[in-house]
């Protein structure tokens, strides 16, 4: 089971991370941010064993019907990150794009844990 948490700094940024629990250990897969700079939203991902540990930014290209699409056509994979809110307590997220010339998609379904 993969978890994702988000926190607001109260201003212009949400910070998050994706992780897995193994007994008493927590394995972090990715650290993320959604930032608002000059009235433009970007999703920024950082994976320690990818992209030389550097941030990768995806710009918001669409926001409608509770679905937010972020893109970076220059990135190797994914080129698109999508969050679709299904209800107050659930969301469907996915990453997609071309990988080695083939279209790929990975789906993630999340439920709020209270």
Helices and strands as residue ranges (DSSP letters): E 2-8, E 13-22, E 25-37, E 40-46, G 51-53, E 56-64, E 67-71, E 80-87, E 90-99, E 102-111
